[in-house]
Amino acid sequence: MDAPQQDHDFLQRAVDLAQQNVEKGGQPFGAVLVRDSTVLADGVNDVHIDCDPTAHAEIQALRHAGHTHGTPKFDGTTMYASGKPCAMCMSAMIMAGGQPRCLRCG
């Protein structure tokens, strides 16, 4: 599969997560963290569930990746997001390993 098709597929996954989150009463934000065409983790906006103002989709994806892979560093990753990441999320992505390429919908 070529890179533009992979980008489309991962971005669609983020949008699908966002839509599923809305169906559960959440906000329309989903994110997928990918390295070398492999999904490391994904997340949705859980602010309403966790009562945590930092539980944005991108942060949740980084948290899940950290717990799953046992590291806070994710160099060479791409974050696919259903919306434009806020300053907090962009900062977290930078702190997780440089400036990941961030693709978004809308």
N, C-alpha and C positions, 0 to 999 in steps of 0.2 A: 504494500500500500504506500502511495506517495505521501510526502509531508503535508501538502494542503488537505488531502482527504483525512489524514490522521488528525490534523488540527480541527477540522470540521467535526469529526466523530467525538473527540474529547470535549469540544465545546458543546456539542449536542448533549453529551452526558451531563455536563454542568447545568444546562437548561432543563433537562429532564428532572434532575435532582431538585431544582428550584420549583418546578411545577408540582412535584410530589410534596414538597414542603408546604406549599400554599394549600394543597388539599388537606393537609393535617393542621391547618390553622396558623402556619408560620409565614415568614416573609419570603419573597420570591428570589432567594439567593442560594446558589449552589456553586461549589468549586471542586476541581479535580487537580491533584498534584501528580505530575508525570515526569519520569526520567527515562530516557532511552526507550520511548514507546511503551513503557510499563507504568501502570497506575500504582502509585505509592500509597495514596489515600484520597478520600474525598470527604466533603463536609457540606452541611447546610447551615443556614442561619438558625441558631438555637437560642437566641436571646430570650424568646418567650418561654422556652422550656426551662432553661438553666437560670433564668432571672439574672443573667450575666451580660452586661452591656458590651463585653468584648467577645462574645460567642458568635462572631461573624463567620460566614461560610469558609473564607480563606484561612482564618485563624483555626477554625475547627479542623480543617483538612491538615494543617500543620501539626496540630495537637495529636490527631489520630496517627499521622505519619511518625511523629516522635515516639509515641507509645508502641506502635507496631514494630518500628525498626530500631528502637533503642538509641536514638541520636537526635539532637536538635538541629543538625546541619544537613542541608539538602542542596548542595552545590549542583549546578547543571540541570536544575529542574525547570519545568514550565508549569505555571498555574493557569488553568483554564477557569474563568469565572463568568457567571451569568450576568454580571453587572460590573460597572467600573469599581475597582477596589478603592476603599477609602484610604486616608493617610495612615491610619493605624495598621491596616492590613498590608499596605505596601511596605511599611517599616518592618513588620514582622517577616515578610518574605525576604527582604534585604538581610535582616539579621540571621535568617535561616541559611544563608549561603550565597551572598552576592546578590546580584540583581536578576532574579529569574525572569524569563520572558513571560509576559502576562498577556493572554488573549482573552477577550471578553466579547459578550454579545451586547448589542445595543448601545 
